[in-house]
Amino acid sequence: MTTLETKTPSGKPVEIRISTYCGMASLSAKVAGKRFDGQLIAKRGLPGGATHCIGQVCLSAEEAARVAEAVAAYEVADPEIAAARLRSQREAIVSRIAAAREAAEHAREQAWERADDRGGVSENEYDARAKAAHIDLAAFDAEHPEVVARVEAEKKAAVERNLWN
């Protein structure tokens, strides 16, 4: 957890805490004993020259930039956030493979229903997309074996939880 001391545009002291929640950076701002949770959000028409808010706590552009820098540094340094980002990147590649396979199968079904000569073709543009995504996944897995190990461990744990005894 990281803590920043800052002030609202009206001069009230603010304590901002950056912590990890569900693999993401989470912010809480404490002003006059009240705590507000949320993300740093840019808003228009705020009082006192404020440009951003965390919950109901308003911040100036300069203070918001300082908070954003602290959040970025925290996210880089936190291993849980880094692992969650890598996992998300891998899941996006796996989703590309699934979408390409589904589109390829759909294209084959459409060609079959039209009874045209493409119905007998075994490969289409979507198969090429699936192959490219498989190559991307192999490269990602080679670069990040710790993500693969975590995925495999989770799969193994899920199988063991669901075995009949």
SEZAKOL-739197 format. One record per atom (N, C-alpha, C): x negated, y negated, z; atom name. Coordinates in nm, 4 decimals. Each point is the difference from the previous one (the first is absolute). Layout:
         px         py         pz   atom
          X          Y          Z     CA
...
END
This chain:
         px         py         pz   atom
    -0.0839     0.1166     0.0000      N
     0.0839    -0.1166     0.0000     CA
    -0.0891    -0.1238     0.0000      C
     0.0431    -0.0997    -0.0764      N
    -0.0700    -0.1272    -0.0081     CA
     0.0945    -0.1101     0.0471      C
    -0.0531    -0.0956     0.0721      N
     0.0808    -0.1109     0.0497     CA
    -0.0568    -0.1319    -0.0499      C
     0.0888    -0.0876    -0.0480      N
    -0.0364    -0.1344    -0.0439     CA
     0.0739    -0.1022     0.0851      C
    -0.0670    -0.1071     0.0294      N
     0.0639    -0.1132     0.0680     CA
     0.0161    -0.1111    -0.1021      C
     0.1192    -0.0536    -0.0115      N
     0.0248    -0.1079    -0.0945     CA
     0.1103    -0.0898     0.0556      C
     0.0497    -0.0907    -0.0817      N
     0.1059    -0.0915     0.0430     CA
     0.1039    -0.0135    -0.1098      C
     0.1218    -0.0282     0.0421      N
     0.1050    -0.0301    -0.0957     CA
    -0.0224    -0.1413    -0.0526      C
     0.0667    -0.0393    -0.1079      N
    -0.0131    -0.1381    -0.0479     CA
     0.0396    -0.1037     0.1055      C
     0.0863     0.0382     0.0955      N
     0.0387    -0.0935     0.1058     CA
    -0.0984    -0.0004     0.1165      C
    -0.1039     0.0862    -0.0066      N
    -0.1042    -0.0006     0.1019     CA
     0.0137     0.1033     0.1089      C
     0.1025     0.0853    -0.0049      N
     0.0155     0.1043     0.1026     CA
    -0.1035     0.1093    -0.0226      C
    -0.0614     0.0487     0.1088      N
    -0.0979     0.1088    -0.0162     CA
     0.0695     0.1315    -0.0394      C
    -0.0659     0.0725    -0.0881      N
     0.0526     0.1267    -0.0505     CA
    -0.1076     0.1065     0.0136      C
     0.0384     0.1157     0.0489      N
    -0.0897     0.1150     0.0028     CA
     0.0524     0.0989    -0.1029      C
    -0.0831     0.0310    -0.0985      N
     0.0391     0.0932    -0.1060     CA
    -0.0813     0.1271     0.0155      C
     0.0713     0.1115     0.0070      N
    -0.0656     0.1310     0.0116     CA
     0.0188     0.0777    -0.1293      C
    -0.1092     0.0573    -0.0471      N
     0.0023     0.0845    -0.1184     CA
    -0.0273     0.1420     0.0479      C
     0.0908     0.0913    -0.0327      N
    -0.0175     0.1390     0.0399     CA
     0.0428     0.0903    -0.1155      C
    -0.0164     0.1290     0.0190      N
     0.0364     0.0968    -0.1028     CA
     0.1309     0.0665     0.0382      C
     0.0912     0.0050    -0.0956      N
     0.1280     0.0688     0.0200     CA
     0.0334     0.0734    -0.1295      C
     0.0116     0.1292     0.0074      N
     0.0339     0.0844    -0.1158     CA
    -0.0937    -0.0229    -0.1184      C
    -0.1275    -0.0136     0.0273      N
    -0.0978    -0.0146    -0.1065     CA
    -0.0051    -0.1369    -0.0641      C
     0.0602    -0.1001     0.0650      N
    -0.0008    -0.1361    -0.0528     CA
    -0.0351    -0.0972     0.1117      C
    -0.0498    -0.1164    -0.0404      N
    -0.0260    -0.1052     0.0982     CA
     0.1338    -0.0589     0.0432      C
     0.0155    -0.0177     0.1288      N
     0.1225    -0.0555     0.0568     CA
    -0.0362    -0.1239     0.0806      C
     0.0820    -0.1028    -0.0085      N
    -0.0267    -0.1252     0.0705     CA
     0.1050    -0.0236     0.1078      C
    -0.0455    -0.0564     0.1104      N
     0.0929    -0.0509     0.1006     CA
    -0.0547    -0.1344     0.0459      C
     0.0903    -0.0951     0.0136      N
    -0.0379    -0.1354     0.0422     CA
     0.0701    -0.0282     0.1323      C
    -0.0770    -0.0538     0.0943      N
     0.0535    -0.0305     0.1317     CA
    -0.0098    -0.1507     0.0236      C
     0.1157    -0.0629     0.0223      N
     0.0078    -0.1436     0.0253     CA
     0.0865    -0.0203     0.1235      C
    -0.0538    -0.0712     0.0975      N
     0.0742    -0.0327     0.1229     CA
     0.0627     0.1238     0.0629      C
    -0.0745     0.1092     0.0019      N
     0.0470     0.1214     0.0646     CA
     0.0931     0.0853    -0.0842      C
     0.0409    -0.0462    -0.1168      N
     0.0871     0.0774    -0.0884     CA
    -0.0827     0.0636    -0.1103      C
     0.0325     0.1258    -0.0286      N
    -0.0740     0.0744    -0.1019     CA
     0.0863     0.0172    -0.1238      C
    -0.0602    -0.0221    -0.1161      N
     0.0672     0.0158    -0.1280     CA
    -0.0846     0.0910    -0.0873      C
     0.0608     0.1054    -0.0531      N
    -0.0700     0.0940    -0.0871     CA
     0.0374    -0.0280    -0.1448      C
    -0.0899     0.0305    -0.0895      N
     0.0282    -0.0165    -0.1426     CA
    -0.1260    -0.0075    -0.0821      C
     0.0161    -0.0397    -0.1219      N
    -0.1114    -0.0184    -0.0917     CA
    -0.0166    -0.1489    -0.0276      C
    -0.1128    -0.0374    -0.0525      N
    -0.0258    -0.1385    -0.0378     CA
     0.0724    -0.0262    -0.1317      C
     0.1006    -0.0861     0.0061      N
     0.0845    -0.0246    -0.1167     CA
    -0.0003    -0.1486    -0.0336      C
    -0.0199    -0.0316    -0.1268      N
     0.0066    -0.1387    -0.0462     CA
     0.1466    -0.0391    -0.0168      C
     0.0352    -0.1168     0.0508      N
     0.1376    -0.0496    -0.0115     CA
    -0.0025    -0.1480    -0.0330      C
     0.1049    -0.0444    -0.0648      N
     0.0137    -0.1426    -0.0315     CA
     0.0949    -0.0654     0.0983      C
    -0.0170    -0.1288     0.0168      N
     0.0924    -0.0778     0.0807     CA
    -0.0116     0.0222     0.1496      C
    -0.1155     0.0392     0.0469      N
    -0.0193     0.0208     0.1430     CA
    -0.0297    -0.1334     0.0683      C
     0.0316    -0.0131     0.1271      N
    -0.0213    -0.1268     0.0697     CA
    -0.1485    -0.0276     0.0277      C
    -0.0330    -0.1252     0.0117      N
    -0.1331    -0.0417     0.0440     CA
    -0.1134     0.0315    -0.0942      C
     0.0277     0.0154    -0.1272      N
    -0.1068     0.0292    -0.0952     CA
    -0.0449     0.1452    -0.0007      C
     0.0746     0.0861     0.0645      N
    -0.0344     0.1426     0.0008     CA
     0.0264     0.0604    -0.1375      C
    -0.0789     0.0983    -0.0346      N
     0.0155     0.0665    -0.1295     CA
     0.0226     0.1492     0.0116      C
    -0.0308     0.0571     0.1173      N
     0.0098     0.1448     0.0205     CA
     0.0638     0.0297     0.1350      C
     0.0524     0.1232     0.0112      N
     0.0599     0.0443     0.1268     CA
    -0.0435     0.1422     0.0318      C
    -0.0073     0.0276     0.1292      N
    -0.0082     0.1366     0.0521     CA
     0.1216     0.0104     0.0905      C
     0.1010     0.0719    -0.0446      N
     0.1256    -0.0007     0.0740     CA
     0.0567    -0.1402    -0.0019      C
     0.0196    -0.0597     0.1173      N
     0.0505    -0.1368     0.0087     CA
    -0.1100    -0.1006     0.0337      C
    -0.1240     0.0433    -0.0027      N
    -0.1129    -0.0883     0.0306     CA
    -0.0539    -0.0581    -0.1296      C
     0.0040    -0.1322    -0.0100      N
    -0.0450    -0.0689    -0.1206     CA
    -0.1475    -0.0377     0.0104      C
    -0.0700     0.0078    -0.1138      N
    -0.1425    -0.0332    -0.0064     CA
    -0.0277    -0.0926    -0.1175      C
    -0.1024    -0.0830     0.0154      N
    -0.0432    -0.0861    -0.1097     CA
    -0.0738     0.0844    -0.1036      C
    -0.0250    -0.0573    -0.1154      N
    -0.0714     0.0712    -0.1066     CA
    -0.1397     0.0422     0.0453      C
    -0.0677    -0.0896     0.0747      N
    -0.1357     0.0309     0.0460     CA
    -0.0002     0.1163     0.0988      C
     0.0926    -0.0034     0.0938      N
     0.0075     0.1081     0.0994     CA
     0.0450     0.1307    -0.0658      C
     0.0905    -0.0098    -0.0958      N
     0.0447     0.1201    -0.0713     CA
    -0.1158     0.0628    -0.0772      C
    -0.0840    -0.0837    -0.0600      N
    -0.1174     0.0510    -0.0718     CA
    -0.0954     0.0696     0.0969      C
    -0.0167    -0.0565     0.1169      N
    -0.0856     0.0612     0.1024     CA
     0.0560     0.1362     0.0435      C
     0.1310     0.0064     0.0187      N
     0.0644     0.1264     0.0380     CA
    -0.0142     0.1013    -0.1132      C
     0.0221    -0.0424    -0.1231      N
    -0.0118     0.0905    -0.1145     CA
    -0.1414     0.0561    -0.0120      C
    -0.1012    -0.0821     0.0229      N
    -0.1391     0.0470    -0.0026     CA
    -0.0241     0.1035     0.1098      C
     0.0535    -0.0270     0.1186      N
    -0.0172     0.0933     0.1113     CA
     0.0692     0.1326    -0.0286      C
     0.1184    -0.0056    -0.0605      N
     0.0722     0.1227    -0.0359     CA
    -0.0794     0.0791    -0.1028      C
    -0.0529    -0.0674    -0.1013      N
    -0.0791     0.0681    -0.1030     CA
    -0.1229     0.0674     0.0607      C
    -0.0691    -0.0700     0.0894      N
    -0.1175     0.0582     0.0663     CA
     0.0401     0.1191     0.0864      C
     0.1123    -0.0117     0.0686      N
     0.0480     0.1085     0.0855     CA
     0.0338     0.1236    -0.0838      C
     0.0668    -0.0221    -0.1133      N
     0.0385     0.1122    -0.0854     CA
    -0.1214     0.0727    -0.0564      C
    -0.1044    -0.0743    -0.0330      N
    -0.1226     0.0622    -0.0516     CA
    -0.0682     0.0824     0.1087      C
     0.0016    -0.0504     0.1235      N
    -0.0714     0.0653     0.1093     CA
     0.0766     0.1163     0.0628      C
     0.1316     0.0044    -0.0149      N
     0.0802     0.1025     0.0669     CA
     0.0034     0.1286    -0.0819      C
    -0.0510     0.1111     0.0539      N
    -0.0044     0.1244    -0.0773     CA
     0.1385     0.0572    -0.0302      C
     0.0971    -0.0222     0.0876      N
     0.1356     0.0516    -0.0237     CA
     0.0628    -0.0691    -0.1213      C
    -0.0195    -0.1294    -0.0106      N
     0.0550    -0.0741    -0.1138     CA
    -0.0708     0.0412    -0.1286      C
    -0.1313     0.0128     0.0064      N
    -0.0760     0.0424    -0.1180     CA
     0.0451     0.1383    -0.0457      C
     0.0203     0.0917     0.0938      N
     0.0456     0.1350    -0.0339     CA
     0.1403    -0.0032    -0.0602      C
     0.0872    -0.0824     0.0549      N
     0.1365    -0.0107    -0.0524     CA
    -0.0005    -0.0563    -0.1421      C
    -0.0869    -0.0969    -0.0258      N
    -0.0087    -0.0558    -0.1360     CA
    -0.0504     0.1033    -0.0993      C
    -0.1023     0.0741     0.0390      N
    -0.0514     0.1044    -0.0889     CA
     0.1069     0.1064    -0.0247      C
     0.0704     0.0379     0.1036      N
     0.1071     0.0989    -0.0137     CA
     0.1076    -0.0525    -0.0948      C
     0.0328    -0.1264     0.0122      N
     0.1004    -0.0616    -0.0872     CA
    -0.0464    -0.0020    -0.1455      C
    -0.1278    -0.0281    -0.0213      N
    -0.0541     0.0015    -0.1358     CA
     0.0089     0.1394    -0.0604      C
    -0.0313     0.1014     0.0804      N
     0.0067     0.1373    -0.0492     CA
     0.1446     0.0385    -0.0305      C
     0.0919    -0.0380     0.0860      N
     0.1418     0.0301    -0.0225     CA
     0.0518    -0.0665    -0.1271      C
    -0.0502    -0.1198    -0.0299      N
     0.0408    -0.0674    -0.1235     CA
    -0.0473     0.0781    -0.1230      C
    -0.1195     0.0542     0.0054      N
    -0.0510     0.0801    -0.1119     CA
     0.0820     0.1277    -0.0138      C
     0.0294     0.0658     0.1109      N
     0.0809     0.1217    -0.0028     CA
     0.1393    -0.0310    -0.0557      C
     0.0553    -0.1148     0.0348      N
     0.1305    -0.0402    -0.0525     CA
    -0.0055    -0.0228    -0.1510      C
    -0.1121    -0.0557    -0.0485      N
    -0.0166    -0.0172    -0.1449     CA
     0.0004     0.1345    -0.0708      C
    -0.0641     0.0992     0.0599      N
    -0.0023     0.1342    -0.0593     CA
     0.1419     0.0557    -0.0060      C
     0.0725    -0.0093     0.1105      N
     0.1361     0.0532     0.0053     CA
     0.0909    -0.0707    -0.1003      C
    -0.0118    -0.1315    -0.0093      N
     0.0836    -0.0759    -0.0941     CA
    -0.0322     0.0371    -0.1442      C
    -0.1275     0.0169    -0.0311      N
    -0.0391     0.0365    -0.1368     CA
     0.0487     0.1401    -0.0344      C
    -0.0101     0.0922     0.0948      N
     0.0498     0.1366    -0.0249     CA
     0.1507    -0.0003    -0.0237      C
     0.0703    -0.0758     0.0829      N
     0.1449    -0.0074    -0.0143     CA
     0.0384    -0.0625    -0.1337      C
    -0.0690    -0.1059    -0.0404      N
     0.0280    -0.0648    -0.1283     CA
    -0.0329     0.0934    -0.1164      C
    -0.1079     0.0761     0.0117      N
    -0.0364     0.0946    -0.1055     CA
     0.1072     0.1072    -0.0146      C
     0.0465     0.0514     0.1110      N
     0.1048     0.1026    -0.0041     CA
     0.1290    -0.0577    -0.0587      C
     0.0331    -0.1224     0.0386      N
     0.1190    -0.0651    -0.0526     CA
    -0.0116    -0.0194    -0.1518      C
    -0.1171    -0.0409    -0.0474      N
    -0.0217    -0.0183    -0.1436     CA
     0.0168     0.1321    -0.0747      C
    -0.0496     0.1096     0.0572      N
     0.0164     0.1310    -0.0625     CA
     0.1478     0.0407    -0.0047      C
     0.0713    -0.0253     0.1093      N
     0.1428     0.0326     0.0031     CA
     0.0775    -0.0809    -0.1024      C
    -0.0340    -0.1291    -0.0129      N
     0.0684    -0.0847    -0.0978     CA
    -0.0269     0.0493    -0.1422      C
    -0.1239     0.0370    -0.0277      N
    -0.0338     0.0508    -0.1333     CA
     0.0742     0.1305    -0.0270      C
     0.0120     0.0858     0.0976      N
     0.0714     0.1269    -0.0158     CA
     0.1478    -0.0254    -0.0298      C
     0.0584    -0.0965     0.0739      N
     0.1409    -0.0309    -0.0213     CA
     0.0251    -0.0613    -0.1377      C
    -0.0950    -0.0757    -0.0504      N
     0.0130    -0.0579    -0.1331     CA
    -0.0263     0.1048    -0.1075      C
    -0.0578     0.1114     0.0401      N
    -0.0351     0.1091    -0.0909     CA
    -0.0939    -0.0480    -0.1100      C
    -0.0908    -0.0885     0.0367      N
    -0.0973    -0.0434    -0.0996     CA
    -0.1301     0.0769     0.0167      C
    -0.0928    -0.0247    -0.0892      N
    -0.1254     0.0759     0.0024     CA
    -0.0873    -0.0336     0.1201      C
     0.0284    -0.1113     0.0679      N
    -0.0794    -0.0337     0.1182     CA
     0.0353     0.0895     0.1187      C
     0.1112     0.0721    -0.0116      N
     0.0395     0.0886     0.1085     CA
    -0.0994     0.1120     0.0219      C
    -0.0708     0.0377    -0.1048      N
    -0.0975     0.1068     0.0117     CA
    -0.1389    -0.0486     0.0355      C
    -0.0203    -0.1307     0.0029      N
    -0.1314    -0.0548     0.0315     CA
    -0.0262     0.0159     0.1486      C
    -0.1150     0.0528     0.0338      N
    -0.0277     0.0270     0.1407     CA
    -0.0507    -0.1212     0.0758      C
    -0.0562    -0.0986    -0.0701      N
    -0.0524    -0.1176     0.0689     CA
     0.0619    -0.1270    -0.0576      C
     0.0145    -0.0993     0.0874      N
     0.0488    -0.1304    -0.0434     CA
    -0.0796    -0.1074     0.0735      C
     0.0356    -0.1262    -0.0199      N
    -0.0767    -0.1102     0.0605     CA
     0.0001     0.0080     0.1520      C
     0.1060     0.0556     0.0582      N
     0.0076     0.0078     0.1456     CA
    -0.0955     0.1050     0.0555      C
    -0.0235     0.1060    -0.0773      N
    -0.0996     0.0987     0.0411     CA
    -0.1383    -0.0644     0.0079      C
    -0.0301    -0.0899    -0.0946      N
    -0.1286    -0.0698     0.0023     CA
    -0.0092    -0.0890     0.1236      C
     0.1119    -0.0640     0.0372      N
     0.0010    -0.0826     0.1215     CA
    -0.0234     0.0861     0.1240      C
     0.0601     0.1169     0.0025      N
    -0.0188     0.0906     0.1142     CA
    -0.1461     0.0446     0.0080      C
    -0.0603     0.0314    -0.1143      N
    -0.1410     0.0398    -0.0010     CA
    -0.0887    -0.1129     0.0507      C
     0.0281    -0.1231    -0.0447      N
    -0.0784    -0.1157     0.0447     CA
     0.0151    -0.0202     0.1513      C
     0.1206     0.0183     0.0502      N
     0.0223    -0.0144     0.1443     CA
    -0.0712     0.1109     0.0770      C
    -0.0028     0.1213    -0.0553      N
    -0.0742     0.1099     0.0640     CA
    -0.1489    -0.0324     0.0069      C
    -0.0517    -0.0605    -0.1057      N
    -0.1409    -0.0394    -0.0008     CA
    -0.0246    -0.1063     0.1064      C
     0.0925    -0.0964     0.0104      N
    -0.0117    -0.1037     0.1033     CA
     0.0041     0.0607     0.1392      C
     0.0883     0.0991     0.0191      N
     0.0107     0.0650     0.1308     CA
    -0.1283     0.0761     0.0339      C
    -0.0551     0.0689    -0.0974      N
    -0.1250     0.0734     0.0238     CA
    -0.1129    -0.0965     0.0365      C
    -0.0060    -0.1136    -0.0687      N
    -0.1031    -0.0996     0.0309     CA
     0.0217    -0.0582     0.1398      C
     0.1245    -0.0303     0.0339      N
     0.0306    -0.0536     0.1324     CA
    -0.0370     0.1008     0.1080      C
     0.0394     0.1259    -0.0208      N
    -0.0292     0.1043     0.0991     CA
    -0.1503     0.0211     0.0172      C
    -0.0745    -0.0096    -0.1085      N
    -0.1456     0.0146     0.0093     CA
    -0.0617    -0.1162     0.0772      C
     0.0573    -0.1193    -0.0173      N
    -0.0529    -0.1183     0.0673     CA
     0.0419    -0.0072     0.1472      C
     0.1159     0.0595     0.0322      N
     0.0537    -0.0086     0.1367     CA
     0.0383     0.1389     0.0525      C
    -0.0974     0.0857     0.0267      N
     0.0330     0.1348     0.0475     CA
     0.0690    -0.0003     0.1368      C
    -0.0206    -0.1047     0.0801      N
     0.0652    -0.0062     0.1309     CA
     0.1516    -0.0123    -0.0132      C
     0.0470    -0.0635    -0.1077      N
     0.1448    -0.0121    -0.0231     CA
     0.0565     0.1366    -0.0370      C
    -0.0718     0.0721    -0.0860      N
     0.0437     0.1335    -0.0396     CA
     0.0039     0.0919     0.1210      C
    -0.1022    -0.0077     0.0846      N
    -0.0044     0.0841     0.1198     CA
     0.1185    -0.0300     0.0916      C
     0.0339    -0.1270     0.0150      N
     0.1135    -0.0377     0.0846     CA
     0.1323     0.0513    -0.0583      C
     0.0162    -0.0122    -0.1328      N
     0.1217     0.0486    -0.0664     CA
     0.0123     0.1514     0.0170      C
    -0.1106     0.0703    -0.0218      N
     0.0016     0.1466     0.0140     CA
     0.0299     0.0416     0.1443      C
    -0.0566    -0.0710     0.0960      N
     0.0268     0.0312     0.1409     CA
     0.1474    -0.0240     0.0338      C
     0.0571    -0.1067    -0.0537      N
     0.1421    -0.0274     0.0246     CA
     0.0885     0.1067    -0.0627      C
    -0.0362     0.0440    -0.1216      N
     0.0764     0.1065    -0.0655     CA
    -0.0073     0.1294     0.0811      C
    -0.1208     0.0333     0.0464      N
    -0.0181     0.1219     0.0782     CA
     0.0796    -0.0073     0.1302      C
    -0.0032    -0.1139     0.0655      N
     0.0760    -0.0167     0.1245     CA
     0.1495     0.0124    -0.0258      C
     0.0479    -0.0535    -0.1120      N
     0.1424     0.0091    -0.0332     CA
     0.0408     0.1445    -0.0254      C
    -0.0862     0.0755    -0.0697      N
     0.0294     0.1413    -0.0249     CA
     0.0053     0.0769     0.1319      C
    -0.0967    -0.0254     0.0871      N
    -0.0034     0.0698     0.1279     CA
     0.1215    -0.0351     0.0885      C
     0.0446    -0.1244    -0.0073      N
     0.1197    -0.0401     0.0768     CA
     0.1243     0.0719    -0.0489      C
     0.0034     0.0308    -0.1299      N
     0.1210     0.0562    -0.0588     CA
    -0.0027     0.1513    -0.0176      C
    -0.1046     0.0654     0.0486      N
    -0.0063     0.1455    -0.0101     CA
     0.0991     0.0652     0.0960      C
     0.0547     0.1095    -0.0458      N
     0.0885     0.0774     0.0880     CA
    -0.0879     0.0813     0.0950      C
     0.0326     0.0005     0.1239      N
    -0.0757     0.0778     0.0979     CA
     0.0755     0.1220     0.0425      C
END
